[in-house]
């Protein structure tokens, strides 16, 4: 029933509301594709494995920024994203 589905969606949103923002693997793949990168599945798994430090299948903003700092040679990734 549609009402039950709406209630389940709201419950899921409430559970996520207290957690840190994150990207799942599908979102990371879309992000890469949007900038013209299409890594092989093996390369993608290696990339995500190197970023997802707690191995929970989610890349938090902090994990993303830490990886970006390494890739950018310690350039201020946090400033680049904010000013961008």
C-alpha positions as CSV (number, residue, x, y, z in Angstrom):
1,X,0.0,0.0,0.0
2,X,1.2,3.5,-0.9
3,X,0.8,4.8,2.7
4,X,3.0,2.1,4.1
5,X,5.7,2.8,1.5
6,X,5.6,6.5,2.3
7,X,6.0,5.8,6.0
8,X,8.9,3.4,5.3
9,X,10.6,6.1,3.2
10,X,10.1,8.7,6.0
11,X,11.6,6.2,8.6
12,X,14.6,5.7,6.4
13,X,15.1,9.4,6.0
14,X,14.9,9.9,9.7
15,X,17.5,7.3,10.3
16,X,19.8,8.9,7.8
17,X,19.3,12.4,9.2
18,X,21.6,11.9,12.1
19,X,24.4,10.3,10.1
20,X,27.3,12.0,8.3
21,X,26.8,12.8,4.6
22,X,28.2,10.1,2.4
23,X,28.4,8.8,-1.2
24,X,27.7,5.2,-2.1
25,X,29.5,3.3,-4.8
26,X,26.8,4.1,-7.4
27,X,27.1,7.8,-6.7
28,X,30.9,7.7,-6.9
29,X,30.7,6.0,-10.3
30,X,28.2,8.7,-11.5
31,X,30.5,11.4,-10.2
32,X,33.4,10.0,-12.1
33,X,31.4,9.5,-15.3
34,X,30.3,13.2,-15.0
35,X,33.9,14.3,-15.3
36,X,34.6,11.9,-18.2
37,X,36.2,9.1,-16.2
38,X,35.1,5.5,-16.8
39,X,37.4,3.2,-14.8
40,X,37.2,-0.6,-15.2
41,X,35.4,-2.5,-12.5
42,X,38.7,-3.6,-11.0
43,X,40.1,-0.1,-11.0
44,X,36.9,1.3,-9.5
45,X,37.0,-1.3,-6.7
46,X,40.6,-0.4,-6.0
47,X,39.8,3.3,-6.0
48,X,36.9,3.0,-3.6
49,X,38.8,0.5,-1.4
50,X,41.5,3.2,-1.0
51,X,39.1,5.9,-0.1
52,X,36.6,4.0,2.1
53,X,38.9,3.8,5.2
54,X,36.4,2.0,7.5
55,X,35.3,-0.4,4.7
56,X,31.5,0.2,5.3
57,X,30.7,0.7,1.6
58,X,30.2,4.4,2.1
59,X,32.5,7.3,1.4
60,X,32.0,10.0,3.9
61,X,32.8,13.6,3.3
62,X,35.8,13.3,5.5
63,X,37.1,10.2,3.7
64,X,36.5,11.9,0.4
65,X,38.4,15.1,1.4
66,X,41.3,13.1,2.9
67,X,41.7,11.2,-0.4
68,X,41.4,14.4,-2.4
69,X,44.2,16.0,-0.3
70,X,46.4,13.0,-1.2
71,X,45.6,13.2,-4.9
72,X,46.0,17.0,-5.0
73,X,49.4,16.8,-3.3
74,X,48.1,18.3,0.0
75,X,46.5,21.2,-1.8
76,X,43.6,22.5,0.2
77,X,40.8,20.3,-1.1
78,X,38.4,21.6,1.5
79,X,38.8,25.1,0.1
80,X,38.6,24.0,-3.5
81,X,35.3,22.3,-2.8
82,X,33.8,25.2,-0.9
83,X,35.0,27.9,-3.3
84,X,34.9,25.7,-6.3
